[in-house]
Amino acid sequence: ALDFRNGILPERRVGLPQIRLYVTERSQNKLLGNIPDSISDWQKARLLYPDDKLRSVKVRHRGDANEMKFGLSKKSWRIKTKKNQLFEGRRVINFVFPQTEDMIEEAVISKLAAISGVLAPRVEPVELFVNDKSQGVLYKTEHPDEIFLRSMNLMPVNLYKGDFGRKLPQGLDINLFQSP
């Protein structure tokens, strides 16, 4: 039998990439303390970088207030690093808990978009640990921002986003796609 460790064949990685996030109980309580207002509040945390150093970051939950109201044990996260301490070349990273049964659908769509030349964030399944407790498989996705555009060799331009379920300025249609 061939031994993968003897150099004949390349060593094979077992399992998904692991992301380790450390959030104090106080910060976690603040994230869920005053829903829906607290959803967009950033809290302090620490993230283990690929060089095995813990660095300060800011975190918040990603998703809408309805998901948070019911206290789902699995939550999506958004992490923001310091400007001079990017994580894998990114400042804002999303860790999304899949909402559908098809775990690979989003990753496949993203890969097909890239092959087709359509601008789309890269998606990668990872195992997220919060305070050394596995949260299961989540998708690590790029955040569509200036760094994302620059990584795609595009000059920064304005990006617009729509927020469903938020208070709309007067005069805007509740249907996001009908609003100017």
Summary of the structure (lengths in Angstrom):
residues: 180
radius of gyration: 18.7
end to end distance: 65.1
largest distance: 71.4
contacts: 427
relative contact order: 0.14
helix: 22%
strand: 28%
